[in-house]
């Protein structure tokens, strides 16, 4: 899939006009006399901006995308680009997309390298019109990267400057702590170090006997080892190791404010901190939004003997159990449109004209819900074929935005993994989500006291209580159960 992008102002410019808008990197040019501008052959003045350097912006590849990650640059600096040609692959919150250029030119500079992220609308590269402007574009890119690299380092410096002032008010002696033991040069001494510091010393091949400890009573901390190895310590490590020392030496009167401003506890020794991927960050954001929705959950047992028998018949033809369940849910939603409704802003709700079943799929590094659009209108075999195509595209991160953000009802099936029951989290903007458990043999007794064994699965539905009520959900589940227990209509 591909998406075209460049400066928004450039994208909307009239191609017949010779006025080219410079990028935001270029400073506004003062007005010059008409002699400064070239003339067309017909004598008509042609206004042009001095700089033909354009910015390639990070595009918004979905409605929920706030930043994107550069997966790879298809082109390298100095390559000549043609209009409509793929330049870079960007990872959005749901998929990887090829990004095309609107203009011909030269990829003069790459501002955001591979593996790094940038917010939507931020420049990620510079496009020059001629080779004479390549050097100018590279200079601007270097200046921009230099300013961005220096800006993150300034806040910690300012915070470090503020820290002594805060701690010196209650106890001026804190600004000048007692002398710490320096690197031993005058005879052997007992080394006192934390276990994690010793582990780091081995990893980075640092002689712990030559490390000066800054912890209590000269204890060697992980930050000391990192400093000796030339590694800049992480912020949590600095705050955590310094805050207890300040709290221990501060006056009791300052203990209260110190506790309220204490940072979060550091990770356990030996643990690894892994930042969210773009997709995981989007999932986290959606899950937090779902907490604001007043929801309730209803469970319903469904007999699956007939459905299991039908599945054995259609399985050789490529039909999956997920397709059978999605089709059954879609047919039930036709009779209960309120369960297919959506509420986004809490002031009104929408009856959706289409029944689009989103099905949760776990992929490497995240979770995505490909959408079976108009699932109630599709033939079972066509629906199953469409589902296989969506799963392949989801796992290769090639889904189009409308293939994952147009769902009106979500289905989550963990029964294939043997899970007997679970509750699913309601996606923001949808009326309900169905959690399907595993089908297992169950002993049942009839009215005459005879025992039989039937396969049953437990279906739990989480619904938005602002638009769906208990009676609505119970009626929907009864209809779904009848369809599953008499599945002949699924193949019609």
C-alpha positions as CSV (number, residue, x, y, z in Angstrom):
1,X,0.0,0.0,0.0
2,X,1.2,3.5,-0.6
3,X,0.5,7.0,0.5
4,X,1.7,10.2,-1.1
5,X,2.9,13.1,1.0
6,X,4.9,16.2,1.0
7,X,4.3,19.7,2.3
8,X,0.5,20.3,2.7
9,X,0.8,23.7,1.1
10,X,2.8,22.2,-1.8
11,X,0.3,19.4,-2.3
12,X,-2.5,21.9,-3.0
13,X,-0.5,24.3,-5.1
14,X,-1.7,24.9,-8.7
15,X,0.6,23.0,-11.0
16,X,0.1,25.6,-13.7
17,X,1.5,28.3,-11.4
18,X,5.2,28.8,-11.0
19,X,4.9,29.9,-7.4
20,X,6.5,27.3,-5.2
21,X,6.1,27.5,-1.5
22,X,9.2,26.9,0.5
23,X,9.3,24.6,3.5
24,X,9.0,25.6,7.1
25,X,12.8,25.3,7.3
26,X,13.2,28.2,5.0
27,X,13.1,31.7,6.5
28,X,10.6,34.2,5.0
29,X,12.3,36.1,2.2
30,X,12.0,39.8,1.9
31,X,10.2,41.3,-1.1
32,X,12.6,42.1,-3.9
33,X,12.2,44.3,-7.0
34,X,10.8,42.7,-10.1
35,X,14.2,42.6,-11.6
36,X,15.1,39.8,-9.2
37,X,12.7,37.4,-10.8
38,X,13.1,35.7,-14.2
39,X,10.6,36.4,-16.9
40,X,8.8,33.9,-19.1
41,X,9.4,33.9,-22.8
42,X,6.0,35.6,-23.3
43,X,7.1,38.6,-21.2
44,X,4.8,37.6,-18.3
45,X,6.5,37.7,-14.9
46,X,7.1,34.4,-13.2
47,X,7.3,34.7,-9.4
48,X,9.4,32.0,-7.7
49,X,10.6,31.5,-4.2
50,X,14.3,31.5,-3.9
51,X,14.5,28.1,-2.2
52,X,13.2,25.0,-4.0
53,X,13.8,22.7,-1.0
54,X,10.7,21.0,0.2
55,X,10.1,19.0,3.3
56,X,8.9,15.4,3.3
57,X,6.5,15.2,6.2
58,X,5.5,12.3,8.4
59,X,2.0,11.4,7.1
60,X,-1.1,10.6,9.1
61,X,-1.8,7.0,7.8
62,X,-4.8,6.5,10.1
63,X,-7.2,8.5,12.1
64,X,-5.6,7.4,15.4
65,X,-2.0,7.8,14.4
66,X,-0.1,10.5,16.3
67,X,3.5,9.5,15.4
68,X,5.1,7.1,12.9
69,X,8.3,5.0,12.9
70,X,10.6,4.9,9.9
71,X,10.9,1.2,9.0
72,X,13.2,1.7,6.1
73,X,14.2,4.3,3.5
74,X,13.5,2.9,0.0
75,X,15.7,5.7,-1.5
76,X,19.1,7.0,-0.3
77,X,20.4,10.5,-0.1
78,X,21.3,11.7,-3.5
79,X,18.8,9.5,-5.4
80,X,16.7,11.1,-8.1
81,X,13.0,10.8,-7.4
82,X,10.1,10.8,-9.7
83,X,6.5,11.8,-8.9
84,X,4.6,8.8,-7.4
85,X,7.7,6.9,-6.5
86,X,8.0,5.2,-3.1
87,X,10.5,6.9,-0.9
88,X,10.1,5.5,2.6
89,X,8.3,2.8,4.5
90,X,6.5,4.1,7.6
91,X,5.1,2.0,10.5
92,X,1.8,3.4,11.6
93,X,-0.1,2.2,14.7
94,X,-1.6,-0.7,12.6
95,X,0.5,-1.3,9.5
96,X,3.5,-0.6,7.4
97,X,2.9,1.7,4.4
98,X,5.0,2.8,1.4
99,X,5.0,6.6,1.2
100,X,5.3,8.2,-2.2
101,X,6.4,11.7,-3.3
102,X,4.3,14.3,-5.0
103,X,7.2,15.9,-6.9
104,X,10.3,15.1,-8.9
105,X,13.6,16.0,-7.3
106,X,16.6,14.8,-5.4
107,X,16.4,13.2,-2.0
108,X,18.9,15.7,-0.5
109,X,18.9,14.8,3.2
110,X,17.3,12.2,5.5
111,X,16.2,14.0,8.7
112,X,14.8,11.0,10.6
113,X,16.8,7.8,10.1
114,X,15.6,4.2,10.0
115,X,14.3,2.9,13.4
116,X,13.5,6.3,14.8
117,X,10.0,7.9,15.2
118,X,8.6,11.3,14.5
119,X,5.2,12.9,15.2
120,X,2.7,13.3,12.4
121,X,3.5,16.4,10.4
122,X,7.2,16.6,11.4
123,X,9.8,16.7,8.6
124,X,11.5,13.4,7.9
125,X,13.5,14.3,4.8
126,X,14.3,17.1,2.4
127,X,13.7,17.2,-1.3
128,X,15.8,19.5,-3.5
129,X,15.0,20.5,-7.1
130,X,18.5,20.8,-8.4
131,X,21.9,19.5,-7.4
132,X,23.0,23.0,-6.5
133,X,20.5,22.9,-3.6
134,X,21.6,19.6,-2.2
135,X,24.4,21.1,-0.1
136,X,22.0,23.7,1.2
137,X,19.5,21.1,2.2
138,X,22.1,19.0,3.9
139,X,23.2,22.0,5.9
140,X,19.7,22.7,7.0
141,X,19.1,19.0,7.9
142,X,22.4,19.1,10.0
143,X,21.3,22.2,11.7
144,X,17.9,20.8,12.4
145,X,19.3,17.5,13.7
146,X,21.8,19.4,15.9
147,X,19.1,21.5,17.5
148,X,16.9,18.5,18.1
149,X,19.8,16.6,19.7
150,X,20.7,19.5,21.9
151,X,17.2,20.2,23.1
152,X,16.7,16.8,24.8
153,X,19.9,17.3,26.8
154,X,18.9,20.7,28.0
155,X,16.0,19.8,30.2
156,X,18.0,17.3,32.3
157,X,20.6,20.0,32.7
158,X,18.1,22.5,34.0
159,X,16.6,19.9,36.3
160,X,20.0,19.0,37.6
161,X,20.6,22.7,38.3
162,X,17.3,23.0,40.1
163,X,17.9,19.9,42.3
164,X,20.7,21.3,44.5
165,X,18.7,24.5,45.0
166,X,15.7,22.5,46.3
167,X,17.7,20.3,48.6
168,X,19.9,23.1,49.9
169,X,17.0,25.1,51.3
170,X,16.1,22.8,54.2
171,X,19.7,21.7,54.8
172,X,22.5,23.7,53.2
173,X,25.0,21.0,54.2
174,X,23.5,18.8,51.5
175,X,25.1,20.9,48.8
176,X,28.5,19.8,50.1
177,X,28.2,16.1,51.1
178,X,31.0,14.5,53.1
179,X,33.9,13.4,50.9
180,X,33.3,10.1,49.2
181,X,36.0,7.4,48.9
182,X,37.9,7.9,45.7
183,X,39.5,5.2,43.5
184,X,41.8,3.2,45.8
185,X,45.4,4.1,45.1
186,X,46.9,3.7,48.6
187,X,46.4,0.0,49.5
188,X,43.7,-2.6,49.4
189,X,40.3,-2.0,50.9
190,X,37.0,-3.9,51.1
191,X,34.9,-3.4,48.0
192,X,31.2,-2.6,48.9
193,X,29.0,-2.8,45.8
194,X,25.5,-3.7,45.0
195,X,24.9,-7.1,43.2
196,X,23.7,-5.3,40.1
197,X,26.8,-3.1,40.0
198,X,29.0,-6.2,40.2
199,X,27.0,-7.7,37.3
200,X,27.4,-4.6,35.2
201,X,31.1,-4.4,35.9
202,X,31.5,-7.9,34.5
203,X,29.4,-7.1,31.5
204,X,31.3,-4.0,30.6
205,X,34.7,-5.3,31.7
206,X,35.2,-2.6,34.3
207,X,37.7,-3.2,37.2
208,X,35.4,-2.6,40.2
209,X,38.4,-2.0,42.4
210,X,39.1,1.2,40.5
211,X,35.5,2.5,40.7
212,X,34.7,5.3,43.1
213,X,31.5,4.6,45.0
214,X,29.0,7.4,45.4
215,X,26.4,5.5,47.4
216,X,26.0,5.5,51.2
217,X,29.3,4.8,53.0
218,X,31.1,4.6,49.6
219,X,28.9,1.8,48.2
220,X,29.4,1.3,44.4
221,X,26.1,1.7,42.6
222,X,25.2,0.7,39.0
223,X,25.4,4.3,38.0
224,X,29.0,4.4,39.2
225,X,29.9,1.4,37.0
226,X,28.1,2.9,34.0
227,X,30.0,6.2,34.5
228,X,33.3,4.3,34.7
229,X,32.4,2.4,31.5
230,X,31.6,5.7,29.7
231,X,27.8,5.0,29.6
232,X,25.4,7.7,30.3
233,X,23.2,6.5,33.1
234,X,19.5,6.4,32.6
235,X,17.3,9.0,34.3
236,X,15.5,6.6,36.6
237,X,18.9,5.3,37.9
238,X,20.1,8.8,38.7
239,X,16.9,9.9,40.4
240,X,16.5,6.7,42.4
241,X,20.1,6.7,43.6
242,X,20.2,10.3,44.5
243,X,16.8,10.7,46.0
244,X,17.3,8.3,48.9
245,X,20.6,9.9,49.8
246,X,19.0,13.3,49.9
247,X,16.1,12.0,51.9
248,X,18.4,10.4,54.4
249,X,20.4,13.6,55.0
250,X,17.5,16.0,54.8
251,X,15.8,17.4,57.9
252,X,12.7,15.6,59.1
253,X,10.6,18.6,58.2
254,X,11.4,18.1,54.5
255,X,10.6,14.4,54.6
256,X,6.9,14.9,53.6
257,X,7.5,16.9,50.4
258,X,10.3,14.6,49.4
259,X,8.1,11.6,49.6
260,X,5.4,13.2,47.5
261,X,7.9,14.1,44.8
262,X,9.7,10.7,44.9
263,X,10.0,9.0,41.4
264,X,8.7,5.6,40.5
265,X,10.8,2.7,41.9
266,X,13.5,1.5,39.5
267,X,13.2,-1.9,37.7
268,X,14.5,-4.9,39.5
269,X,18.1,-5.7,39.0
270,X,18.7,-7.6,35.8
271,X,15.4,-6.7,34.2
272,X,15.1,-5.2,30.8
273,X,13.0,-2.1,29.8
274,X,11.5,-2.5,26.4
275,X,9.7,0.5,24.9
276,X,6.3,0.1,23.2
277,X,6.2,-0.4,19.5
278,X,4.0,1.9,17.5
279,X,1.3,-0.7,17.4
280,X,1.6,-1.5,21.2
281,X,1.3,2.2,22.0
282,X,-1.9,2.5,19.9
283,X,-3.3,-0.6,21.7
284,X,-2.4,0.9,25.0
285,X,-4.1,4.2,24.1
286,X,-7.3,2.4,23.0
287,X,-7.4,0.3,26.1
288,X,-7.2,3.4,28.3
289,X,-10.0,5.0,26.4
290,X,-12.1,1.9,26.9
291,X,-11.9,2.4,30.7
292,X,-14.1,5.5,30.3
293,X,-16.9,3.6,28.8
294,X,-19.6,2.2,31.2
295,X,-19.7,-1.4,30.1
296,X,-21.3,-4.6,31.4
297,X,-20.8,-8.3,30.7
298,X,-23.2,-11.2,30.0
299,X,-22.3,-14.8,29.6
300,X,-24.3,-17.4,27.7
301,X,-23.8,-21.2,27.2
302,X,-24.2,-22.4,23.6
303,X,-24.5,-26.0,22.4
304,X,-22.1,-26.6,19.5
305,X,-22.7,-30.2,18.4
306,X,-24.4,-29.2,15.2
307,X,-21.9,-26.4,14.5
308,X,-19.0,-28.9,15.1
309,X,-20.6,-31.3,12.6
310,X,-21.0,-28.6,10.0
311,X,-17.4,-27.5,10.5
312,X,-16.1,-31.0,9.8
313,X,-18.0,-30.9,6.5
314,X,-16.9,-27.5,5.3
315,X,-13.4,-27.5,6.7
316,X,-12.0,-29.3,3.6
317,X,-13.4,-26.5,1.5
318,X,-11.3,-23.9,3.3
319,X,-13.9,-22.7,5.8
320,X,-12.6,-21.8,9.2
321,X,-14.4,-21.8,12.6
322,X,-13.7,-18.1,12.8
323,X,-15.7,-17.6,9.6
324,X,-18.6,-19.7,10.9
325,X,-18.7,-17.7,14.2
326,X,-18.4,-14.3,12.4
327,X,-21.2,-15.3,10.0
328,X,-23.4,-16.4,12.9
329,X,-22.8,-13.2,14.8
330,X,-23.5,-11.1,11.7
331,X,-26.8,-12.9,11.1
332,X,-27.8,-12.3,14.7
333,X,-26.9,-8.6,14.5
334,X,-29.3,-8.2,11.6
335,X,-32.1,-8.9,14.0
336,X,-30.7,-6.8,16.9
337,X,-29.2,-3.6,15.3
338,X,-28.8,-1.8,18.6
339,X,-25.9,-4.2,19.4
340,X,-24.3,-3.2,16.2
341,X,-24.7,0.5,17.1
342,X,-21.8,2.8,18.2
343,X,-21.4,5.7,20.6
344,X,-18.3,7.9,20.4
345,X,-18.9,11.1,22.2
346,X,-21.5,10.1,24.8
347,X,-24.2,12.5,23.5
348,X,-25.7,10.3,20.8
349,X,-25.3,6.9,19.2
350,X,-25.4,5.7,15.6
351,X,-27.2,2.8,14.0
352,X,-24.7,1.4,11.6
353,X,-26.0,0.5,8.2
354,X,-23.3,-2.1,7.6
355,X,-22.4,-5.1,9.7
356,X,-18.6,-5.2,9.8
357,X,-17.3,-7.9,12.0
358,X,-13.8,-7.1,13.4
359,X,-11.9,-10.2,14.5
360,X,-9.0,-9.9,16.9
361,X,-5.7,-11.4,15.6
362,X,-2.5,-11.6,17.6
363,X,0.6,-10.7,15.5
364,X,4.2,-10.3,16.3
365,X,4.5,-7.2,18.5
366,X,0.8,-6.4,18.9
367,X,-2.8,-7.0,18.3
368,X,-5.0,-6.0,15.3
369,X,-8.6,-6.5,14.3
370,X,-9.0,-7.1,10.5
371,X,-12.6,-6.3,9.5
372,X,-14.9,-8.6,7.5
373,X,-17.1,-5.9,5.9
374,X,-20.8,-6.7,5.2
375,X,-20.3,-10.1,6.8
376,X,-24.0,-10.7,6.8
377,X,-24.2,-10.4,3.0
378,X,-21.2,-12.5,2.1
379,X,-21.4,-16.2,1.2
380,X,-19.8,-18.4,3.9
381,X,-17.1,-19.6,1.5
382,X,-16.3,-16.1,0.2
383,X,-16.3,-14.9,3.7
384,X,-13.7,-17.5,4.8
385,X,-11.5,-16.7,1.7
386,X,-11.7,-13.0,2.6
387,X,-10.7,-13.8,6.1
388,X,-7.6,-15.7,5.1
389,X,-6.5,-12.8,2.9
390,X,-7.0,-10.4,5.8
391,X,-5.0,-12.5,8.2
392,X,-2.1,-12.8,5.7
393,X,-2.1,-9.0,5.2
394,X,-2.3,-8.4,8.9
395,X,0.7,-10.6,9.7
396,X,2.7,-8.9,7.0
397,X,1.5,-5.5,8.2
398,X,0.0,-4.6,4.9
399,X,-3.6,-3.9,5.9
400,X,-5.3,-0.8,4.4
401,X,-6.8,1.6,7.0
402,X,-10.4,0.7,6.0
403,X,-9.5,-3.0,6.6
404,X,-8.9,-2.5,10.3
405,X,-10.7,0.6,11.5
406,X,-14.2,0.1,10.1
407,X,-15.5,-2.6,12.5
408,X,-18.9,-2.2,14.1
409,X,-18.8,-5.4,16.2
410,X,-15.7,-7.3,17.4
411,X,-15.2,-11.0,17.8
412,X,-12.4,-12.5,19.9
413,X,-11.9,-16.3,19.8
414,X,-9.5,-17.8,22.4
415,X,-11.4,-21.0,22.4
416,X,-9.0,-22.3,19.7
417,X,-6.3,-22.2,22.4
418,X,-8.4,-24.2,24.9
419,X,-9.5,-21.2,26.9
420,X,-12.9,-22.0,28.3
421,X,-14.0,-18.5,29.3
422,X,-12.7,-14.9,29.3
423,X,-13.9,-11.3,29.1
424,X,-12.8,-9.1,26.2
425,X,-12.2,-5.4,26.5
426,X,-14.7,-3.2,24.6
427,X,-13.0,-1.3,21.7
428,X,-13.7,2.5,21.8
429,X,-16.5,3.5,19.5
430,X,-18.2,0.0,19.3
431,X,-21.3,-1.2,21.0
432,X,-20.2,-4.7,21.9
433,X,-17.4,-7.3,21.7
434,X,-17.9,-11.1,21.9
435,X,-15.5,-13.4,23.6
436,X,-15.8,-17.0,22.5
437,X,-14.5,-19.8,24.7
438,X,-13.6,-23.4,23.8
439,X,-16.2,-26.0,23.1
440,X,-16.0,-28.8,25.6
441,X,-18.0,-32.0,26.4
442,X,-20.5,-31.3,29.2
443,X,-22.8,-33.7,31.1
444,X,-26.4,-32.5,30.9
445,X,-29.6,-33.9,32.5
446,X,-32.9,-33.6,30.8
447,X,-36.4,-33.2,32.3
448,X,-36.8,-37.0,32.7
449,X,-33.5,-37.4,34.6
450,X,-31.5,-38.9,31.8
451,X,-27.9,-37.8,31.3
452,X,-26.4,-36.9,28.0
453,X,-23.1,-35.5,26.9
454,X,-23.1,-32.4,24.7
455,X,-20.5,-30.0,23.6
456,X,-20.9,-26.5,25.0
457,X,-19.0,-23.3,24.7
458,X,-19.4,-20.2,26.9
459,X,-19.9,-16.9,25.1
460,X,-19.3,-13.7,27.0
461,X,-20.3,-10.3,25.5
462,X,-19.1,-7.0,26.8
463,X,-21.3,-4.1,25.8
464,X,-21.6,-0.3,26.1
465,X,-24.3,0.2,28.7
466,X,-25.1,3.7,27.3
467,X,-26.7,2.1,24.2
468,X,-27.1,-1.6,24.9
469,X,-29.1,-2.8,27.9
470,X,-29.3,-6.2,29.6
471,X,-32.5,-7.3,27.8
472,X,-31.1,-6.3,24.4
473,X,-27.9,-8.3,25.0
474,X,-29.9,-11.3,26.3
475,X,-32.1,-11.3,23.2
476,X,-29.1,-11.1,20.9
477,X,-27.4,-14.0,22.6
478,X,-30.5,-16.1,22.4
479,X,-30.7,-15.4,18.6
480,X,-27.0,-16.2,18.2
481,X,-27.4,-19.5,20.2
482,X,-30.3,-20.6,17.9
483,X,-28.2,-19.9,14.8
484,X,-25.3,-21.9,16.1
485,X,-27.4,-24.8,17.3
486,X,-29.2,-24.9,13.9
487,X,-26.4,-23.8,11.6
488,X,-28.0,-24.8,8.2
489,X,-28.8,-21.2,7.5
490,X,-25.0,-20.3,7.6
491,X,-24.4,-22.1,4.3
492,X,-27.4,-20.6,2.5
